[in-house]
């Protein structure tokens, strides 16, 4: 009996644990249909599920809320849902929730960029309580990936008139492994393990997100062991942590699935001149950016798709610094010492690196006679006052690099509209046609060739100046296990993690 009690005590100590994380900003909306900022998306990812997800290696699509799926023909996809899924309030998850989510995304009540994700869907209907049939307008290369979008509860949101301002956005009810139990803005956000999660209750009882805007404070909390999982900037890794730091933390360094770019507002006449965009590109020393910002822990970004992935075009080379040609192009466009080209870069302080990147670019472009003004803003103000209303010359921002990219969302002219991701106003009829062509190609080798052509044309247009891809340098407290890093990151098995004492 004494041995049994000791065992139970040790198990309780492991399960009744808290994983301490940090986030640089407050989440704007924890409704996954409206979550467009990184804080909201990260936290909502613990609270909600989609019908399918990638396996841990990022190679196969497996069931999540769906137990299985099958193609009836080239355009008809049937999902067989799990029968043991519950919402956090105890209500049963059914096919009606899936149909409701699809209808809500297309409702005039909702402004969301994710509407475009479902553009190829013709109809969604519930065949019975646990079976959903999706019919596409034509064969579609991302038919399955579409349903990685999280599902929201019909029984809570069905009668909601103001979805955009709903209390649900701050008090979400999902099906995920964790439920929201505390939301203290600019302080602490707490998630608690969901007892009835359909796989099993996570072994870590709580996840506590500490909202810390200042990157130095986040770093100091990590060094003082108040944060269990964090990220290091290269300077911190190379010069600010000692060997004893790694007695506590395990380092995982991989190419990050994100890139940083300088995006032009192409509605602005001065940026519609391709000579100006090319001149600015040739005036930026990208390798210097990588060397200064990342101390070798990064690489030049050559275009919009993941290096090493099938859509990446290996023939495209990064622009080389050429100040003489840059000056010549600016002169052709009507700019010189007496009439210098001038513009503003706006970015956010949510990234420690980007304000410094903006300063380096400012210094580099001064050498070709360009005057750059800088504005650094708080993240929410940046989104609401600059990005969404399109009130900028240029923005220094980043996008994720997907395992299965969909260029339609960012590069198709259809998405030059409020709430959508083509906020720079990029329009190229040939790129639109290639994107439309790619959507109907289901054979991956043929699809890759078309996507590689999209890659090349987008780069050639200089609508974005692709700058750099940092390495992701994560540190994880060694008392957390099992950690299994793959190309899909290390969070894929989080519900299996335990924290040993």
PyMOL commands that set and color helices and strands:
alter all, ss='L'
color gray80, all
select helices_A, chain A and resi 2-15+38-47+95-105+113-118+145-148+154-157+167-169+215-223+234-240+245-248+269-271+274-282+286-294+323-332+354-366+379-387+408-411+413-415+429-439+444-461+494-496
alter helices_A, ss='H'
color red, helices_A
select strands_A, chain A and resi 18-23+52-54+61-63+66-73+76-81+121-128+131-136+178-184+188-193+206-211+229-231+249-255+258-264+298-300+342-348+371-377+394-400+464-477+480-481+498-499
alter strands_A, ss='S'
color yellow, strands_A
deselect
rebuild
show_as cartoon
